Amino acid sequence: MTATGTTALLGVAGEAALAVPGVAGLQPRLTAAAPTRASTWPHRTPFEAGVRADRAPDGSGWHIEVRCVLTRGRRALDIARNVHDRVAAAVIAHLATHGVAEPVTVSVTVTGVAA
């Protein structure tokens, strides 16, 4: 896969999201991993499992979806906005480093709060 392909963008987006203060971990999609009831956060799954990168239907850019679990004691809205902004900036910078200028949209879903 190229440096601007899906796998590379998953890594860039995952690292950017995990670097945000207040993010405890990334929530894997049900198709990626199904944690057991006895498990606790953070799950030891690849961070790519909590990030999805898709090409826009018309091929004009990327849509990044991040599913994250937060730590207690901070406003979820503030953390989600920070994740959104940092992931978008990281993906755009990564693409620009490789000579690609494409639009990037990001959605952030907070799936829970770590105990």
C-alpha positions in Angstrom: 0.0 0.0 0.0 1.2 3.5 -0.8 2.1 6.1 1.7 -1.2 7.8 0.9 -3.3 4.7 0.9 -5.9 3.5 3.5 -3.5 1.7 5.7 -1.1 4.6 6.0 -4.0 7.0 6.8 -5.3 4.7 9.5 -2.0 4.9 11.2 -1.7 8.6 10.9 -5.3 9.2 12.1 -5.0 6.7 15.0 -1.8 8.2 16.3 -3.2 11.7 16.1 -6.4 10.7 18.0 -4.5 8.8 20.7 -2.2 11.9 21.3 -5.2 14.0 22.4 -5.4 14.5 26.1 -8.5 12.8 27.4 -8.5 9.9 24.9 -8.2 6.6 26.8 -8.2 4.5 23.7 -9.9 3.8 20.4 -13.0 1.6 20.2 -12.8 -1.2 17.7 -15.8 -1.6 15.4 -17.8 -4.8 16.1 -16.4 -6.3 12.9 -12.9 -5.6 13.9 -12.9 -7.0 17.5 -15.5 -8.0 20.0 -14.2 -7.4 23.5 -15.4 -9.7 26.3 -17.4 -8.5 29.2 -14.5 -9.0 31.6 -12.2 -6.8 29.6 -11.3 -3.3 30.7 -10.0 -0.2 28.9 -7.8 0.4 27.2 -8.3 -2.6 25.0 -5.1 -4.0 23.5 -6.3 -3.9 19.9 -4.5 -2.2 17.0 -5.5 1.4 17.0 -6.4 1.0 13.3 -9.4 -1.0 14.5 -11.0 2.2 15.9 -10.4 4.3 12.8 -12.0 3.9 9.4 -10.7 5.6 6.2 -12.8 5.6 3.0 -12.5 7.4 -0.3 -15.3 9.8 -1.1 -17.8 8.2 -3.4 -16.7 10.4 -6.3 -13.0 9.9 -5.5 -12.4 13.5 -4.6 -11.0 13.0 -1.1 -11.1 11.0 2.1 -13.5 10.5 5.0 -12.0 9.5 8.3 -14.2 8.0 11.1 -12.7 7.8 14.6 -14.4 5.9 17.5 -12.9 6.8 20.8 -13.2 6.1 24.5 -12.5 9.0 26.8 -11.1 9.4 30.3 -13.3 10.8 33.1 -13.1 14.4 34.2 -13.1 16.3 30.9 -15.9 17.5 28.7 -16.6 15.0 26.0 -17.4 17.8 23.5 -14.1 19.5 23.9 -12.1 16.3 23.5 -14.1 15.2 20.5 -13.5 18.6 18.8 -9.8 18.3 19.6 -9.7 14.8 18.1 -11.5 16.1 15.0 -9.1 19.0 14.5 -5.9 17.0 15.2 -6.9 14.0 13.0 -7.9 16.3 10.1 -4.6 18.3 10.4 -2.5 15.2 10.7 -4.1 13.5 7.6 -3.9 16.6 5.5 -0.3 17.2 6.5 0.5 13.5 5.7 -1.1 13.8 2.3 0.6 17.1 1.6 4.0 15.5 2.5 3.4 13.1 -0.3 2.3 15.7 -2.8 -1.4 15.0 -2.5 -3.9 17.8 -2.0 -7.3 16.3 -1.3 -10.2 17.3 0.9 -10.5 15.4 4.2 -13.6 15.1 6.3 -13.5 13.6 9.8 -16.2 12.3 12.1 -15.6 11.5 15.7 -17.9 9.2 17.8 -17.4 8.9 21.5 -18.3 5.4 22.4 -17.7 5.5 26.2 -15.8 6.8 29.2 -13.1 4.7 30.8 -13.6 3.7 34.4 
